[in-house]
Amino acid sequence: METKNENVATLCNFEVMEKLKKIRAAKTMKKGELATITYETLCYLESTPCKKMSDSSVRNCMRELKPFVLRDLERLMLVNTPPGNAVELQLIISDSEERLTEEEVDKILEIIARNFPHVKEVKKDSEDDDSE
């Protein structure tokens, strides 16, 4: 496969998962490596928060994050690995202490929680598993 234009679009994990599901449903892929790659990638993506995301939740989140001074890739990371607290947000946004106020951090976390309410559930479940 040849990439004709690398800068056309950046896809979030949810969008990749949806495209792979369409490929699998079309049953146009041949046996072998493509089928294996599609299967393994879908298995991985379905174990991440993007499994419970929807097209509208991703769009709404990206739209609501527009007013903040964030790079495109930082917005993408916020969708792919939604933070549950300020520390996780700082790991995603470089120099966040200088670029964002505490109110902005709280607002971003509120936007994430509103658009992806399942994220807190997933993190809580994984924390419970770790404590056992």
Buried (B, 14 or more C-beta within 10 A) or exposed (E): EEEEEEEEEEEBBBBBBBEBBEBBEEEEEEEEEEBEEBEEBBEEBEEBBBBBBEEEBBEBBBEBBEEBEBEEEBBBBBBBBBBBEBEBBBEBBEEBEEBBEEEBBEBBBEBBBEBBEEBBEBBEEEEEEEEE
